[in-house]
Amino acid sequence: MSEKEIQAHEFGHVNISDDVIGIITNIAASEIEGIQLAGTLAGDIAEILGRKNMTKGVRVEINDEDEVQVDLNIVVDFGVVIPEIAWKVQESVKTAIENMTDLKVTSIDVNVQGINLDKDHDKVDE
């Protein structure tokens, strides 16, 4: 886990962990209807064992120029327009990170890992 140190007035420094950016990303992306975050096998097993993974499906990198790059893995619901939902996710995540941390988001790569086929997907044909 790395941290980004931000200069803060005369009182000292503020350090923001990559995990904090990951949690902000997770919450902002979760507000978009039609997607779920896709995790790794190890993360999914940890959730089954009762450990909540708030950075599920998120990889964050902060460089020396206070710039953030986010890699986000999602599963979309059947029937959504994938480019539109990905753009909504990018905008929501970018706005949340920049408003809460004052860091500049340079890229948000959205990787669609799968499609969620719930029991109502047959109703689309009707």
N, C-alpha and C positions, 0 to 999 in steps of 0.2 A: 504494500500500500504506500503510495507516495502522497505528498502533500504539497500544496502551493501556498507560499507565504505571500501575504499582501501587506503592504505598508499601511499602517493605520495611525494617523495623527501622532501626537506626542506620547501616547500611552503604550505603544509597542506594536506588535505585529499580530496579524490574524492569519491562521493557517487553515486552509480548506482541503480536506482529504478527498481523494478520488471517490471514496465511498459515499461522501456527502453529495457529490455531483451525481453519482449513480442513483441515489435515493430520490433526488429531485427529478431526475430523468424518469425513473420508474413511476412516480406519482403523476407527473405531467402526461406521460404516455397513457397511463391507466384511465385518464379522464376522457380519452377518445373512445367512443363506442365502435365496436366492430373489430377490436383487436385484443389479443392477450400477449404478454411478454413470453418469449420462448427462452427457457433456461437450458443449462447443461445437464447431463445425466447425474453428475455429482450433486449439483444444486437441487435437482428434483428429489434425489434420495434424502438429502438433508431436510427438505421440506416435509417429506413423509415422516421423518423421525421427529418432527416438531420444531425444527429451527426455521424461522421465517427468514427468507432471503430477499431483502429489499433492493438488491442490485441485480436481480434475476434478468438475464438476457441483455445486460448492459456492460459495455467496456468503455472506460473513460481514460483519456490521456490529456494532461495539462502540460503545455510547454513553458519555456522560460519567459515568453512574451505575454503571459496571462491569457493565452488562447486555449480553448477547449475543443477537443475532437471527441465525438461520441459515436460508438458503434452499437446499434440497437437491433436485437433479434426479436421478431414478432411472428405471431400466427394470426391470420386474418379470418374473419367469419365468412362463410360461403355467401356469395352474392354481393359483397362490397366491391367497389371499384378500387383496385389496389393502388394505382398512382394517387388518387385523391386522398385515400386514407393515409398513405405514407407522407404526403405533403402536410396534412393536418397534424400528424405526429411530429414531424420536423418543426413546424411552426410553434406548436405547444411546448415542446422541449426547449427550443431556442429561447423563447420568451421567458420561460420559467428560470432557466439557468442564468440568463443575463440579468433579469430583475432581482434575483436573490443573491447573486454572488459578485456582480459587477465584472465578471470575466467575459471575454469575447468568444462566442461560439463560431468556429471557422468551418466546421463540417459536422453533419449528422447523417451517418450512413445507416439507412434502414434496410435490413435484410429480412425478407419474407421467408420464413422457415417452413411454413405449411398453411393449410386451410382447415379451419374448424368446421366439421360437418356435424351439426347438431341434428336432433330428430325432426326439426321443422324444415329441413332443406328440401324435402319432397313436395312441400306446398308451393314452391316456386314454379313448378310445372303447371299448376292449376290455373 
